[in-house]
């Protein structure tokens, strides 16, 4: 039963990420549910326990995105996961809505900025606008807490797989 739930949940996330959310762009930004999924897991568990999920999600984002080279999202997700886990354990020990919002905002910014740095290092051109980054963070934060609580309620199912 847990495998059926997992397959349905991941399929639903991928369907939303690929099929619906790109049509809801605001100034080029739309929510990244895959990133929010990984950040939620990183807050709840050690990044080491989630390394398989992080790599799979990063590869999905790399293949899905037309301007990424293979590995950009994987590296960005691993670094964001490590930092968010560390912040959740050392700085924001008490999990409340405010600390979760700060953790998610930090994770989204770390992921985005690290991706931009990697693009610059490899000479990949893309249209970067600060307003799109800010809107992207805010847009993702709208979905962050619901995603976190969904993952938190079912984290036992993800831990055992």
Legacy VTK file of the C-alpha trace (Angstrom):
# vtk DataFile Version 3.0
C-alpha trace
ASCII
DATASET POLYDATA
POINTS 161 float
0.000 0.000 0.000
2.814 2.432 0.818
4.303 1.909 -2.657
0.975 2.682 -4.299
0.654 5.859 -2.231
4.218 6.847 -3.073
3.756 6.263 -6.798
0.495 8.238 -6.808
1.994 11.091 -4.795
5.122 11.398 -6.945
3.025 11.109 -10.129
0.735 13.867 -8.879
3.719 16.106 -8.028
5.292 15.532 -11.432
1.976 16.157 -13.196
1.550 19.457 -11.360
5.190 20.440 -11.918
5.194 19.711 -15.641
1.584 20.084 -16.693
-0.041 22.833 -14.675
2.385 25.095 -12.819
4.314 26.358 -15.889
1.018 27.846 -17.102
0.694 29.836 -13.872
3.818 31.955 -14.388
4.123 35.375 -12.842
6.933 37.355 -14.508
8.625 34.110 -15.515
8.433 32.495 -12.063
6.345 29.536 -10.995
6.448 27.217 -7.984
8.911 24.343 -7.869
7.130 21.556 -5.996
10.077 19.212 -6.446
12.346 21.693 -4.642
9.761 22.105 -1.873
9.495 18.315 -1.552
13.270 18.001 -1.098
13.443 20.932 1.334
10.617 19.394 3.379
12.436 16.081 3.560
15.669 17.898 4.495
13.962 19.686 7.378
12.459 16.453 8.689
15.386 14.063 8.091
19.122 14.182 7.623
20.142 15.008 4.066
22.104 11.731 4.040
18.906 9.733 4.506
17.368 11.663 1.619
20.333 11.512 -0.749
18.537 9.124 -3.113
15.511 11.416 -3.256
17.741 14.443 -3.780
19.639 12.864 -6.674
16.440 11.597 -8.328
14.757 15.000 -7.958
17.845 16.825 -9.220
18.094 14.600 -12.280
14.391 15.132 -12.969
14.835 18.913 -12.761
17.929 18.751 -14.978
16.151 16.700 -17.651
12.973 18.771 -17.404
14.747 22.118 -17.746
15.972 22.985 -21.219
18.835 25.258 -20.129
20.361 23.079 -17.423
23.369 20.930 -17.917
23.280 17.595 -16.177
24.158 17.971 -12.512
23.318 21.620 -11.852
20.094 20.838 -10.013
21.600 17.826 -8.280
24.463 19.888 -6.859
22.180 22.778 -5.953
19.700 20.466 -4.203
22.423 18.653 -2.252
23.945 21.912 -1.007
20.513 23.385 -0.197
19.536 20.164 1.611
22.717 20.151 3.705
22.372 23.811 4.680
18.641 23.572 5.435
19.116 20.452 7.544
21.929 22.181 9.447
19.817 25.310 9.989
16.833 23.255 11.131
18.975 21.388 13.664
21.157 24.226 14.940
19.382 27.556 14.440
15.658 26.793 14.174
15.360 23.939 16.648
11.711 24.668 17.372
9.580 24.054 14.314
6.847 26.658 13.991
5.349 28.413 10.979
7.739 31.374 11.150
10.850 29.205 11.355
9.555 27.014 8.518
8.995 30.051 6.315
12.538 31.249 7.038
13.944 27.767 6.326
12.072 27.468 3.047
12.991 31.008 1.978
16.641 30.230 2.743
16.508 26.938 0.859
14.844 28.457 -2.186
17.382 31.303 -2.279
20.336 28.940 -1.797
19.101 26.686 -4.600
18.476 29.621 -6.955
21.707 31.491 -6.248
23.838 28.355 -6.465
22.201 27.466 -9.791
22.969 30.968 -11.090
26.605 30.693 -9.964
26.991 27.312 -11.660
25.446 28.702 -14.863
27.927 31.585 -14.829
30.880 29.267 -14.203
29.940 27.079 -17.169
29.080 30.071 -19.357
25.437 29.159 -19.798
23.401 32.193 -20.757
19.969 32.698 -19.290
17.684 35.614 -18.615
18.181 36.503 -14.948
15.994 39.154 -13.398
16.036 39.973 -9.703
12.283 40.576 -9.691
11.721 37.040 -11.026
13.891 35.647 -8.233
11.937 37.566 -5.583
8.577 36.582 -7.065
9.781 32.977 -7.334
10.664 32.899 -3.641
7.300 34.377 -2.635
5.393 32.118 -5.036
7.175 29.032 -3.679
6.524 30.090 -0.086
2.774 29.981 -0.759
3.087 26.243 -1.422
5.840 25.524 1.118
3.859 25.038 4.333
1.148 22.835 2.772
3.873 20.717 1.166
5.764 20.467 4.454
2.720 19.299 6.400
1.792 16.748 3.731
5.329 15.347 3.851
5.424 15.503 7.659
2.218 13.481 7.949
3.552 10.817 5.579
7.294 10.978 6.305
7.241 7.476 7.815
6.201 6.108 4.456
9.140 7.871 2.749
11.687 6.837 5.390
11.067 3.142 4.927
11.446 3.179 1.138
LINES 1 162
161 0 1 2 3 4 5 6 7 8 9 10 11 12 13 14 15 16 17 18 19 20 21 22 23 24 25 26 27 28 29 30 31 32 33 34 35 36 37 38 39 40 41 42 43 44 45 46 47 48 49 50 51 52 53 54 55 56 57 58 59 60 61 62 63 64 65 66 67 68 69 70 71 72 73 74 75 76 77 78 79 80 81 82 83 84 85 86 87 88 89 90 91 92 93 94 95 96 97 98 99 100 101 102 103 104 105 106 107 108 109 110 111 112 113 114 115 116 117 118 119 120 121 122 123 124 125 126 127 128 129 130 131 132 133 134 135 136 137 138 139 140 141 142 143 144 145 146 147 148 149 150 151 152 153 154 155 156 157 158 159 160
